[in-house]
Amino acid sequence: MLNDKILTKYRNFCVLLLVLPLFSFFSLSG
């Protein structure tokens, strides 16, 4: 259960790292 929680947190962190640059890029170009 604990391992699953860590995995979910890690995946959310990776998604955030991927989305943040894209979001800033679109807001800058927009």
Distance bins in CASP14 RR format, pairs under 12 A and 6 or more apart:
PFRMAT RR
TARGET T0000
AUTHOR 0000-0000-0000
RMODE 2
METHOD distances of the structure
MODEL  1
1 7 0 0 0 0 0 1 0 0 0 0 0
1 8 0 0 0 0 0 1 0 0 0 0 0
2 8 0 0 0 0 0 1 0 0 0 0 0
2 9 0 0 0 0 0 1 0 0 0 0 0
3 9 0 0 0 0 0 1 0 0 0 0 0
3 10 0 0 0 0 0 1 0 0 0 0 0
4 10 0 0 0 0 0 1 0 0 0 0 0
4 11 0 0 0 0 0 1 0 0 0 0 0
5 11 0 0 0 0 0 1 0 0 0 0 0
5 12 0 0 0 0 0 1 0 0 0 0 0
6 12 0 0 0 0 0 1 0 0 0 0 0
6 13 0 0 0 0 0 1 0 0 0 0 0
7 13 0 0 0 0 0 1 0 0 0 0 0
7 14 0 0 0 0 0 1 0 0 0 0 0
8 14 0 0 0 0 0 1 0 0 0 0 0
8 15 0 0 0 0 0 1 0 0 0 0 0
9 15 0 0 0 0 0 1 0 0 0 0 0
9 16 0 0 0 0 0 1 0 0 0 0 0
10 16 0 0 0 0 0 1 0 0 0 0 0
10 17 0 0 0 0 0 1 0 0 0 0 0
11 17 0 0 0 0 0 1 0 0 0 0 0
11 18 0 0 0 0 0 1 0 0 0 0 0
12 18 0 0 0 0 0 1 0 0 0 0 0
12 19 0 0 0 0 0 1 0 0 0 0 0
13 19 0 0 0 0 0 1 0 0 0 0 0
13 20 0 0 0 0 0 1 0 0 0 0 0
14 20 0 0 0 0 0 1 0 0 0 0 0
15 21 0 0 0 0 0 1 0 0 0 0 0
15 22 0 0 0 0 0 1 0 0 0 0 0
15 23 0 0 0 0 0 1 0 0 0 0 0
16 22 0 0 0 0 0 1 0 0 0 0 0
16 23 0 0 0 0 1 0 0 0 0 0 0
17 23 0 0 0 0 0 1 0 0 0 0 0
17 24 0 0 0 0 0 1 0 0 0 0 0
18 24 0 0 0 0 0 1 0 0 0 0 0
18 25 0 0 0 0 0 1 0 0 0 0 0
19 25 0 0 0 0 0 1 0 0 0 0 0
19 26 0 0 0 0 0 1 0 0 0 0 0
20 26 0 0 0 0 0 1 0 0 0 0 0
20 27 0 0 0 0 0 1 0 0 0 0 0
21 27 0 0 0 0 0 1 0 0 0 0 0
21 28 0 0 0 0 0 1 0 0 0 0 0
22 28 0 0 0 0 0 1 0 0 0 0 0
22 29 0 0 0 0 0 1 0 0 0 0 0
23 29 0 0 0 0 0 1 0 0 0 0 0
23 30 0 0 0 0 0 1 0 0 0 0 0
24 30 0 0 0 0 0 1 0 0 0 0 0
END
